[in-house]
């Protein structure tokens, strides 16, 4: 069984397997709908007839290839209201595959987009199940070279230069195509290449020119239309040369993304990768997403937009045979704080100096300012980059899903992942037509199983607040209260299960979970949770046992330290630091010194002027015990000595 998302070439692979392996096809590639007959019993009779043909040719290795096999062998419902006709077809096939009437020389190959919809016993009797996913970067580049750079003619310019399609669409252009087509299936890439081949054919049909720079490209679309004021008609905007190639590619990418429903959170992958509204500099992003911590990351990340633009990454501190769960949470700060300029700026500090982050400040999420200011050329380049993004140096910019999706797309590109999946409730309601919670759960399970399938390289991004439906209620009156609740506990449990299913462990014989430089032949699954509500984050931490970060460990240590009882050095009372923060405080004491009245009668205690204060205090306590406390007074307020109270009130020390 070949399974995976649509457009990845499963049907072509089935045909190729049958042809290359020398298997005799009982019937050409069948559609599962061909088994659906109107009369009762006709479908079962047709199935038995197909299998009987192989039985009559016992000397041949035969094969039955079936596309969209999920509609031929659907799950049999136990509630008594299912499709009895479909159940009869499943029973007939089960009897012929490993059943009472087994045909030993017959192989069955099926392709499906919905493996979860296939009956369980059928899946067990088709034990070889291969996931066919989206192509990675190298595979996309190979497909583009194969589809785009075939023999499509050549053109000799007026200055006798030969132009072929390889020079027309050069390596840099094809590399950019492969970069921008993440999440594209093989069918989508094929459609894209056909569109670019049409541009090449237009170029071949034009008059001889010095180079392709003179060739014009017509780019349709409402965004690129100019209004002809003379006749009130619209014209297609035309670009020439390299700009024309890029404009045509941009238009085709946008059109195909909409046609194949390749949007991620309402944005296409080319839009996410090409936008100039990132909240982090390229150098800083490369430093973070290529950090050595990635090697021992479990593949799980959490981001709380309300707490800043920080991805909390779960990593193993070290590999230990005695302790199996030695994990910590490391903060990847994309908008660190600079103590020099006091901003969370991502480009420049004071005096036109650049920000950078070092290993010493990695855990704390702090910027450092470069000692050398930007020269004039660097400053002009910075102004050019930031001209379209006025908020790139703002310190309090709100973190939106758009920014998180951009970083997720960038990270997926750096790790050479082939797919990015964004999940919220609206995704399944608007695009997949899910009408109830059960349907949403089924669609979500299909996405998760494709992300964690063997050989898959994908990133799953879940907006937990929007997916589970966080509800807030507030009661009015004198005893007003606020409360939160989850609308769908089932979806919350499914999200937690999907999150932990992406967790990776140490490889056998290796000290790291994954290689520092990603390899496309190794499976790699990542999951990022977006959590805005503190209530939801608390539930998440209780369910998944999410480890504390270094900052959270420090905050917990300080909180425990504040709750520790201690004795005040001034007044001698026992207090806790958590109750000792607000002024004026609870510590009463005298700021002056104790002294002895010299005019008292004989028998009074004589004290030297240079006697230490502690000695005077001990003598005063003895005087209190002998009921002669009036002999000792404070020079700050003139009051008689008392072991408690004072003339000044402040916090304890």
Buried (B, 14 or more C-beta within 10 A) or exposed (E): BBBBBEBBBBBBBBBEBBEEEEBBBBBEBBBBEEBBBEEEEEBBEBBBEBBEBBBEEEEBEBBBBBBBBBBBBBBBEEEEEEEEBBBBBBBBBBBBBEBEEEBEBBBBBBBBBBBBBBBEBBBEBBEEBEBBBBBBBEBBBEBBBEBBBEEBEEBEBEEEEEBBBBEBBEEEBBEBBBBBBBBBBBBBBBBBBEBBBEBBEBBBEEEEBEEBEBBEBBBEEEEBBEEEEEEEEEEEBEBBBEEBBBBBBBBBBBBBBEEBEBBBBBBBBBBBBBBEEBBBBEEBBEBBBEBEBBBBBBBBBBBBBEBBBBBBBBBBEEBEEEEEEEBBBBBBBBBBBBEBBEBBBBBBBEEBBBBBBEEEBBBBBBBBBBEEBBEEEEEEEBEEBBEEBEEBBBEEBEBEBBBBBBBBBBBBBBBBBBBBBBBBBBBBBEEBEBEEBEBBBBBBBBBBBBBBBEEBBBBBBBBBBBBBBBEEEEEEEEEEEEEBEBEBEEBBBBBBEBBBBBBBEBEEEEEBBBEEEBEBEEBBBBBBBBBBBEBBBEBBBEBBEBBBBBBBEEEEEEEEEBEEEBEBEBBEEEBEBEEBEEEEBBBBBBEBBBBBEEEEEEEBBEBEEEBEEEEBBEBBBEBBEEEBBEBBBBEBEEEEBBEEEBBBBBBBE
